[in-house]
Amino acid sequence: MRVQGKSVIVTGSGGGIGEGIARRLAAEGASVIVNDINAAAGERVAADIAKAGGKASFFAADVTKSADVKALVDAAVQRHGRLDVMINNAGWTHRNRPALEVSEDEFDKCYAVNMKSIYLATIHATPVFRAGKGGSFINIASTAGVRPRPGLTWYNGSKGAVITTSKSLAAELGPDNIRVNCINPVFNPDTGLSAEFAGGPVDEARRAKFLATIPLGRFSTALDVANACLYLASDEAAFISGVCIEVDGARCV
């Protein structure tokens, strides 16, 4: 049990990558707060984890709202007695299209969900980590922040901001024994946002075109990302901070 007894929050864990992370860490002994804006989805994941013998409960929160994020952090402390790991997984993208065609509302939502959420998590979880003599932030960024391509410019920028901010926070919060790391997954056509990333239905032609850019010859899975999260959340990574792990089959090389 690599994270036995650790108190963990996973935002956006009502499905997709976040669900995979929540399930994997719970299976390794963590007490998990499943968070999602979709209550039905989040409650399903928490219930499934509990049925499998894990420790999980659901807490609804909009990660773009300060009061909600504070309540989420407080819930972890109230339910588990502390908070050890905050995994900022919630994300959103505008549809793949030219940069000048993305609306201001889409831009604002992209940066609110992808970047402001991490600002709010930092503001509210850092005091708890300091009180507990340490903690770990794991921010789910994207290969889009490392190897940007046309059509997702503003999304790419938001994920680049996540990467740079994570490195800066690692340097700033290190003296408090707070680690900050990133994971950069490559595109997964089975996530709920796949059509937005692709700019339309993910048909076989689109799948094949993208797959050809991944040297290992397959797409990432939720388990791939969850395994990287598990390592970064564990004591095995006690001296790892300020890194970004690309879970991408060498696409960014």
C-alpha angles and dihedrals in degrees: 000000000000098000099028112170096359118142110229136181119200114189120207091019099141090102146341120029093351092055090050091052093049092049094047096049093045089052088055094053106272124139101231133202106206108209129189139143086232104075096191092053094046094047090051092054093047091048092048091051091049091049089054090055099262130126114249140138133180129242122181115219139150103229091207092065121078097212091051094050092048090051090049092053091044090052091057091051092046095047100038104022093243145013122247106166133027114193112194102201104142110115144161138188137199115237117279104268140121113302093244092057096059110103124233090244090054091048092050093049092048093054094040095054098035102036113011088054089062091048089053093045089052093048094051104032099043095071089051091049091049091051089051093048094247148357146175134251116197113189120195105219124158145243082250087076091055103035107022121192132193120276098041099057099139093042089049089052093050092052091046087055090052090054096048093043091050092054092047092049091049089059094043099044098037093095087061091055089249115142122205122192140161136219119205111200122192120233116296113197091204096067122100093251096054096112091051092052093047097042092237142010112335099242125173093268093055092044092051093047093053095040089057089066094060112082094203088058104233141075123258119262133211088251092055090056093041092054091054089048091050091056094047092047093049130085087248086078095048092128096039115102136140094028131128115210112206109214092189113112089251095302092137095052 
